[in-house]
Structure formats: C-alpha cells, structure tokens
Amino acid sequence: MQPSGALALLAVGAIVHLICAPYNKVEESFNTQAVHDILYHGLSVQAYDHLQFPGVVPRTFAGAGTVAVLTAPAAWLCHLLDLTKLPVLYCARAALGFVVLAFFANCLAYSSWLTRKQPGLTISAMALNAIVFRCDMLPLAGLMGLHMLLSRQITLPKALMWGVTASVASLLLTVSLDSIMWQRLLWPEGEVLWFNSVLNRSSEWGVQPFHWYWTSALPRAMLGGLPLACAGLWQERRLLGPVGVAVIYVCLYSWLPHKEVRFLFPLEHPWMYSKEEGLSAAQLQAKNFTFLLADQQSVPGYQLHGTAATIGLDFRLASS
C-alpha cells in the first residue's frame, strides 16, 4: 500500500472513531475540559475547571492548547449561529485526529529509529514525548538511545547534543506554559513520575502480578500474534535490537505493581513489525515457495495487516 493510501485509510479510521465514539473516557477528561475552557474562558484562567477539580495529578496544557487553536473557528461559528457546544466537541475530536495524522511524534520517532534514519530526530521526538506528554516514555527513550549508540547509528557527542537540546527546550515549554495555567511552578510529568514511580501511589488503582504483561496484556494487545512475532525475529534478524528494547521495557515496567494494557502501546511497533515478518514467512510457506522473497510488499496481505495494526495502535496511543 502506498503512503497516500495508508494515510487515507488512517483518515477513514479517524472519521469512524469520531462518529462511533465522540465522547471520552476518564483518561481524556482533563484534555477535553481543558479544550473547552481555553475556547470559552480564554485568558480568565481563574474560571478554568482544573483549578477547582485538579484531579489526582496535573497534566500539561500543551496538547489541549494545540487542539483548541484548531477548533477555535468552529467554536466561533457555533457561537455565531447560537448552536450548542456539542458540534464543538465533534470539531475538537476531529482536530485531534488531524493532529494524529499530521504530527504524530511517536510514529515519526519509531519510523526513523527502525529504519536507522535521522537519529537526531528520533531523540528529539522521544524527549518531547517523555518530558511534555508521557513521563512513562522515559525508560523507552533511554533504551532507544542506548540501542542507537550500541548500533552506531549516532555518536555519543551528537546524541548528547540532540538529547540535551530537545530536553531543555521541552522542559522550558511545559514549565512555562503549565506554571501559568496551574498558577504555581510546575512540571506536570515530573509530578506524575514522582507520584507513580517513587511514591508508588498508582497501586491504589489496582495491582497485577509480575508476569501479567507477558501472560495476559501483551498477547491480547498483539491480537494473538505473539507467536508470529517470535517467528519474525528468526526471519529478520535486524529486528532483534528494537524488539530487545521492547522486551527490556516490559521487564522494567513489570516491577511496578500497577499495570495497564495501554502502558504497552508505545512499544507495540517493534512487535507488530516482527509479527508481519512472521506472517510473510508463514504465507511463503503456505504457497510452497522455496526462496526468500526480497520484496516483502509483494506478499498478499502483508502491508494490509501491518497498516491495520499500526492504525489501531496509533489511535489507542492518541486516546491514552
């Protein structure tokens, strides 16, 4: 499938999600309310909902601010036509889908990492994700950086240059913005990291045994394709590094008592790529081929399966 076709399929997926599920779950409630407050309260930060109902841990306004800017014309039009706020919610969700399509940093980072291209871009994207949006990406970012160093994709001085620059810029962005919005000096993901990892307060929301990711979460997240992923490693040895990073990441997170399937979503890409390698090998065996196909794109269903898996993963990441 050509990139334009994959992008079109991703857009169709966004539209279907928007129609079927315009509302949000609890993990999205802060950002939905933040978009509303930015649109309808503007600079009157004291009127914002989060100051009265802050939630368990603070979150950044960076993502909500981006979506609000994109949604502002629709909000103005609805106000002009004296419509309810429901169309604005639909437009905000559509704007989020557009952001996923255009600026999804995780996919950008993984693509450049797995293909050994633009390692500086990979480091910058992972630093932005970990420091501004999801602190649970910090171990993965570190492991990916270590893999790039060991595989000589980047030198240590260049890695430090990209990493330090991106980290400082990301930290300045979130601290300056969120300190204003929360009315106190704040690094939101720093507080989340302290709450979940140091204080281990996340265990108050339930715990799972050490092996749970391996025996329950990962097999379900892979849609039963874990054996194919193992076979794919034998087929394509270049995936040993990325999948090894994913394995170490899962082992590290297995030590935290509180576990959720969504914590695995950022690292499903290496598993999915390995799964597609295993699928291609199985298809070749089924057709009684006696040679390894040089161009995997000619294997029927190979790209379709991979695209569908990536689309599903991307939208689960966007909603986490």
VEXDREN-2710 file (C-alpha; in Angstrom, 1 decimal):
% VEXDREN-2710
k/r/px/py/pz
1/MET/0.0/0.0/0.0
2/GLN/1.3/3.4/-1.0
3/PRO/1.8/6.1/1.8
4/SER/-1.2/8.1/0.4
5/GLY/-3.4/5.0/0.6
6/ALA/-2.3/4.3/4.2
7/LEU/-2.9/8.0/5.1
8/ALA/-6.4/7.8/3.5
9/LEU/-7.2/4.6/5.5
10/LEU/-6.0/6.3/8.7
11/ALA/-8.3/9.3/7.9
12/VAL/-11.2/6.9/7.4
13/GLY/-10.4/5.3/10.8
14/ALA/-10.4/8.7/12.4
15/ILE/-13.8/9.5/11.0
16/VAL/-15.3/6.2/12.1
17/HIS/-13.9/6.7/15.6
18/LEU/-15.4/10.2/15.7
19/ILE/-18.8/9.0/14.7
20/CYS/-18.9/6.0/16.9
21/ALA/-17.3/7.5/20.0
22/PRO/-17.5/11.3/20.1
23/TYR/-17.2/11.3/23.9
24/ASN/-14.3/10.4/26.1
25/LYS/-13.1/8.1/28.8
26/VAL/-11.8/9.2/32.1
27/GLU/-8.1/9.4/31.0
28/GLU/-9.2/12.0/28.4
29/SER/-11.5/14.1/30.6
30/PHE/-8.8/16.6/31.6
31/ASN/-7.9/17.4/28.0
32/THR/-11.5/17.6/26.9
33/GLN/-12.3/20.0/29.7
34/ALA/-9.1/22.0/29.0
35/VAL/-10.0/22.5/25.4
36/HIS/-13.5/23.7/26.5
37/ASP/-12.0/26.2/29.0
38/ILE/-9.5/27.6/26.6
39/LEU/-12.2/28.1/24.0
40/TYR/-14.8/29.6/26.3
41/HIS/-12.9/31.2/29.1
42/GLY/-9.8/32.4/27.2
43/LEU/-7.4/34.3/29.4
44/SER/-9.6/34.0/32.5
45/VAL/-7.6/31.2/34.0
46/GLN/-9.3/31.5/37.3
47/ALA/-12.5/30.3/35.7
48/TYR/-10.9/27.1/34.5
49/ASP/-12.3/23.8/35.8
50/HIS/-8.9/22.3/36.7
51/LEU/-8.3/24.8/39.5
52/GLN/-11.4/23.6/41.3
53/PHE/-11.1/20.0/40.3
54/PRO/-7.4/19.3/39.8
55/GLY/-7.6/15.6/39.7
56/VAL/-5.0/13.2/41.1
57/VAL/-2.0/14.5/39.2
58/PRO/-1.6/17.6/37.0
59/ARG/-1.4/17.3/33.2
60/THR/0.1/19.6/30.6
61/PHE/-2.0/22.1/28.6
62/ALA/0.3/21.8/25.5
63/GLY/-1.8/19.2/23.7
64/ALA/-5.2/20.8/24.7
65/GLY/-3.9/24.2/23.6
66/THR/-3.0/22.9/20.1
67/VAL/-6.4/21.3/19.7
68/ALA/-8.2/24.4/21.0
69/VAL/-6.4/26.6/18.4
70/LEU/-7.5/24.3/15.6
71/THR/-11.1/24.2/17.0
72/ALA/-11.4/28.0/17.6
73/PRO/-13.0/28.8/14.2
74/ALA/-15.7/26.1/14.7
75/ALA/-16.4/27.4/18.2
76/TRP/-16.8/30.9/16.9
77/LEU/-19.1/29.8/14.2
78/CYS/-21.3/27.8/16.6
79/HIS/-21.5/30.8/18.9
80/LEU/-22.5/33.0/15.9
81/LEU/-25.2/30.6/14.9
82/ASP/-26.3/30.1/18.5
83/LEU/-25.7/26.4/18.5
84/THR/-25.0/24.1/21.4
85/LYS/-21.5/23.1/22.4
86/LEU/-21.9/19.5/21.0
87/PRO/-20.7/20.4/17.5
88/VAL/-17.6/22.0/19.0
89/LEU/-16.9/18.7/20.8
90/TYR/-17.1/16.9/17.4
91/CYS/-14.8/19.5/15.9
92/ALA/-12.3/19.2/18.7
93/ARG/-12.2/15.4/18.3
94/ALA/-11.7/15.9/14.6
95/ALA/-8.9/18.4/15.2
96/LEU/-7.2/15.7/17.4
97/GLY/-7.5/13.3/14.5
98/PHE/-5.8/15.8/12.3
99/VAL/-3.0/16.3/14.8
100/VAL/-2.6/12.5/14.9
101/LEU/-2.4/12.4/11.1
102/ALA/0.0/15.3/10.7
103/PHE/2.2/15.4/13.8
104/PHE/2.2/12.1/15.5
105/ALA/5.6/12.2/17.0
106/ASN/5.7/8.5/18.2
107/CYS/5.2/7.2/14.7
108/LEU/7.8/9.6/13.4
109/ALA/10.3/8.6/16.0
110/TYR/9.8/4.9/15.6
111/SER/9.9/5.0/11.8
112/SER/13.3/6.8/11.8
113/TRP/14.6/4.6/14.6
114/LEU/13.6/1.3/13.0
115/THR/15.0/2.3/9.6
116/ARG/18.2/3.8/11.1
117/LYS/17.5/7.2/9.6
118/GLN/17.7/10.7/11.3
119/PRO/18.6/9.5/14.8
120/GLY/18.7/13.1/16.0
121/LEU/15.0/13.4/15.0
122/THR/14.2/10.2/16.9
123/ILE/15.9/11.5/20.1
124/SER/14.2/14.9/19.9
125/ALA/10.8/13.4/19.3
126/MET/11.2/10.9/22.2
127/ALA/12.4/13.7/24.5
128/LEU/9.4/15.9/23.7
129/ASN/7.0/13.0/24.3
130/ALA/8.6/11.9/27.6
131/ILE/9.1/15.4/29.1
132/VAL/5.9/17.1/27.9
133/PHE/3.3/14.4/27.5
134/ARG/4.1/11.0/28.9
135/CYS/6.7/10.5/31.5
136/ASP/6.3/6.7/31.2
137/MET/8.2/7.1/27.9
138/LEU/11.4/7.9/29.7
139/PRO/12.7/4.3/30.1
140/LEU/11.8/3.6/26.5
141/ALA/13.6/6.8/25.3
142/GLY/16.7/5.8/27.3
143/LEU/16.7/2.3/25.9
144/MET/16.2/3.5/22.4
145/GLY/19.1/6.0/22.8
146/LEU/21.3/3.2/24.2
147/HIS/20.4/1.0/21.2
148/MET/21.3/3.7/18.8
149/LEU/24.7/4.2/20.4
150/LEU/25.5/0.5/20.5
151/SER/24.4/0.0/16.9
152/ARG/26.5/3.1/15.9
153/GLN/23.6/4.9/14.4
154/ILE/24.8/8.0/16.3
155/THR/27.9/9.1/18.2
156/LEU/27.8/9.9/21.9
157/PRO/28.6/13.7/21.4
158/LYS/25.8/14.0/18.8
159/ALA/23.4/12.0/21.0
160/LEU/24.1/14.3/23.9
161/MET/23.7/17.4/21.7
162/TRP/20.3/16.4/20.4
163/GLY/19.1/14.9/23.7
164/VAL/20.1/17.8/25.9
165/THR/18.9/20.5/23.5
166/ALA/15.5/18.8/23.0
167/SER/15.1/18.0/26.7
168/VAL/15.8/21.6/27.8
169/ALA/13.5/23.1/25.1
170/SER/10.7/20.6/26.0
171/LEU/11.1/21.4/29.8
172/LEU/11.1/25.1/29.2
173/LEU/7.9/24.7/27.1
174/THR/5.9/22.7/29.6
175/VAL/7.1/24.5/32.7
176/SER/6.5/28.0/31.3
177/LEU/3.1/27.1/29.9
178/ASP/1.8/24.9/32.7
179/SER/3.1/27.1/35.6
180/ILE/0.8/29.8/34.2
181/MET/-2.2/27.5/33.7
182/TRP/-1.9/25.8/37.1
183/GLN/-1.0/29.0/39.0
184/ARG/2.2/27.5/40.5
185/LEU/5.7/26.5/39.5
186/LEU/5.1/23.1/37.9
187/TRP/6.5/20.4/35.6
188/PRO/3.4/18.2/35.3
189/GLU/5.0/15.0/34.1
190/GLY/7.7/15.4/36.8
191/GLU/4.9/15.2/39.4
192/VAL/3.3/12.3/37.6
193/LEU/6.7/10.4/37.6
194/TRP/7.1/11.1/41.4
195/PHE/3.5/10.0/42.1
196/ASN/3.6/6.8/40.1
197/SER/7.2/5.6/40.4
198/VAL/8.7/7.0/43.6
199/LEU/5.6/7.1/45.9
200/ASN/4.0/4.1/44.1
201/ARG/0.6/5.7/44.6
202/SER/-0.6/4.3/41.3
203/SER/-1.0/0.9/43.0
204/GLU/-4.1/2.4/44.7
205/TRP/-5.9/1.9/41.4
206/GLY/-5.2/-1.9/41.3
207/VAL/-2.2/-4.2/41.1
208/GLN/-1.3/-7.2/38.9
209/PRO/1.3/-9.9/39.3
210/PHE/4.8/-9.5/37.8
211/HIS/4.1/-11.8/34.9
212/TRP/0.8/-10.1/33.8
213/TYR/2.2/-8.2/30.9
214/TRP/3.6/-11.4/29.4
215/THR/0.8/-13.8/30.1
216/SER/-2.2/-11.5/29.6
217/ALA/-1.6/-8.0/28.3
218/LEU/0.9/-8.5/25.5
219/PRO/-0.8/-11.5/23.9
220/ARG/-4.1/-9.6/23.9
221/ALA/-2.5/-6.4/22.6
222/MET/-0.9/-8.4/19.8
223/LEU/-4.3/-9.9/18.9
224/GLY/-2.9/-13.4/19.3
225/GLY/0.1/-12.7/17.0
226/LEU/2.9/-13.1/19.6
227/PRO/4.0/-16.5/18.1
228/LEU/4.2/-14.8/14.7
229/ALA/6.4/-12.1/16.2
230/CYS/8.8/-14.7/17.6
231/ALA/8.9/-16.3/14.1
232/GLY/9.5/-12.9/12.6
233/LEU/12.7/-12.5/14.7
234/TRP/14.1/-15.6/13.1
235/GLN/13.1/-14.3/9.6
236/GLU/14.5/-10.8/10.1
237/ARG/17.4/-10.6/12.5
238/ARG/17.6/-6.8/12.2
239/LEU/14.6/-6.6/14.4
240/LEU/16.4/-8.2/17.3
241/GLY/17.6/-4.8/18.6
242/PRO/14.3/-3.0/18.5
243/VAL/12.4/-6.0/19.9
244/GLY/15.1/-6.4/22.5
245/VAL/14.4/-2.9/23.6
246/ALA/10.7/-3.7/23.9
247/VAL/11.4/-6.8/26.0
248/ILE/13.6/-4.9/28.4
249/TYR/11.0/-2.1/28.7
250/VAL/8.3/-4.7/29.5
251/CYS/10.5/-6.3/32.1
252/LEU/11.2/-2.9/33.8
253/TYR/7.5/-2.0/33.9
254/SER/6.7/-5.4/35.3
255/TRP/8.3/-4.3/38.6
256/LEU/5.6/-1.6/39.1
257/PRO/2.6/-3.2/40.8
258/HIS/0.0/-1.1/38.9
259/LYS/-0.3/-2.4/35.3
260/GLU/-2.5/-1.4/32.4
261/VAL/-2.5/-2.6/28.8
262/ARG/-2.2/0.9/27.5
263/PHE/1.3/1.2/29.0
264/LEU/2.4/-1.2/26.3
265/PHE/1.0/0.7/23.3
266/PRO/4.1/2.9/22.8
267/LEU/6.3/-0.1/22.1
268/GLU/3.9/-2.2/20.0
269/HIS/5.5/-1.0/16.8
270/PRO/8.6/-3.3/17.0
271/TRP/6.3/-6.2/18.0
272/MET/4.0/-5.5/15.1
273/TYR/6.8/-5.3/12.5
274/SER/8.2/-8.6/13.8
275/LYS/4.7/-10.1/13.6
276/GLU/4.4/-9.0/9.9
277/GLU/7.8/-10.7/9.2
278/GLY/6.4/-13.9/10.7
279/LEU/3.2/-13.5/8.7
280/SER/5.1/-13.1/5.5
281/ALA/7.2/-16.2/6.2
282/ALA/4.0/-18.2/7.0
283/GLN/2.4/-17.1/3.7
284/LEU/5.5/-18.1/1.8
285/GLN/5.5/-21.5/3.4
286/ALA/1.8/-21.9/2.6
287/LYS/2.5/-21.2/-1.0
288/ASN/5.3/-23.7/-1.0
289/PHE/7.9/-21.1/-2.0
290/THR/11.5/-22.3/-1.7
291/PHE/13.2/-18.9/-1.7
292/LEU/13.1/-15.9/0.5
293/LEU/11.2/-13.0/-1.1
294/ALA/13.4/-10.0/-1.5
295/ASP/10.5/-7.5/-1.7
296/GLN/8.0/-8.3/1.1
297/GLN/5.5/-5.8/-0.4
298/SER/4.5/-8.5/-3.0
299/VAL/3.2/-10.8/-0.2
300/PRO/-0.6/-10.7/-0.3
301/GLY/-2.0/-9.1/2.8
302/TYR/1.4/-8.2/4.3
303/GLN/1.0/-4.4/4.1
304/LEU/-2.7/-4.5/4.8
305/HIS/-2.2/-6.4/8.1
306/GLY/0.7/-4.1/9.0
307/THR/-1.2/-0.9/8.2
308/ALA/-4.3/-2.0/10.0
309/ALA/-2.3/-2.9/13.1
310/THR/-0.5/0.4/13.0
311/ILE/-3.7/2.4/12.6
312/GLY/-5.3/0.7/15.5
313/LEU/-2.2/1.3/17.6
314/ASP/-1.9/5.0/16.7
315/PHE/-5.5/5.7/17.8
316/ARG/-5.1/3.8/21.0
317/LEU/-2.0/5.9/21.7
318/ALA/-3.8/9.1/20.8
319/SER/-6.5/8.3/23.4
320/SER/-4.2/7.3/26.2
END
